[in-house]
Amino acid sequence: MTYLCLFIDIWLSFLYIEEAMEKLTKSLKEKLNLLLSELGENPAFTVADAVGVLKAKETTVRWVLWNLCDKGKIIRIGKGLYTFRSQGQHKSLPHLSAMAKEVKKIFEEAGLEFFISGLDILAGYMTHVPEKYPVLVFVGRENMDEAHDLLESQKIDSIIGDKVNEYKKIYRILPLSELTILRPTREFDYSKDGIAEPEKAFVDLYYEVTRASFPLSLEELGRIFLNMHRRIFINETRLSKVAIRRNLHHDVRYILNYKRISPHAFEFADILTRLEGD
């Protein structure tokens, strides 16, 4: 009976947290819409401008702006100075493959909630983009079968969910450029108009390369990461949060701090790994 009560308490706590997160997300969306309606035409706006629109205390407004920055809805371009992402910014960065464009069109016409991630979003940070690679698409968990059937009706081959062990087998049969990987998700915070934010795309691609069998070398993935740092500002907080949600936070924290880690620590980690295997 005690275990049952404990289980019920945990379950109720989970429901409470989930409900609180939904309310928070809804509240942020409402505030973003208010800011857009009043300041959307401005090239930039200040904290004072936002205070005037939201009619709230400065500390509350700063918290709202921080969260909107974290979710990639606005950009901090200076001390107390912000701007909205331009309407064309998302479209100018990704170099979508022909297959990714086709998949995007199909899902948009069907009204599915989805976003394209991975290499299609990050190809612009590569020196040599592969001629062929599978498209990585995240779809609402409840719409996976519908998404698969839609692609099948258009003669587009796809792999659903966690069948990562089948990738290599299918690669031997199907051209990579004709394959779509469908992954289920409930989170769309780090995407817009069917396109993943760069930080989200990197974490997703890192997962596919290191945990599955996505046809890209770690060396090439490293070049992408360095080029992202050189060409654009990467929100490390956002990158870490995305990594936590995908259970890759230890890897990403290690990557973000690689310059600060001494060679001795790298060596010691290798020794620990070797000793554990003995």
TARADA-V133306 format. One record per helix or strand of 3 or more residues. SS is the DSSP state (H for helix, E for strand). FROM is the first residue (numbers start at 1). TO is the last residue. If there is no record, write none. Layout:
ss from to
SS FROM TO
SS FROM TO
This chain:
ss from to
H 2 39
H 47 54
H 58 70
E 74 78
E 81 84
H 89 93
H 98 110
E 114 117
H 119 125
E 135 140
H 141 153
E 157 160
H 164 173
H 176 178
E 179 185
H 198 211
H 218 231
H 236 245
H 249 256
H 263 277
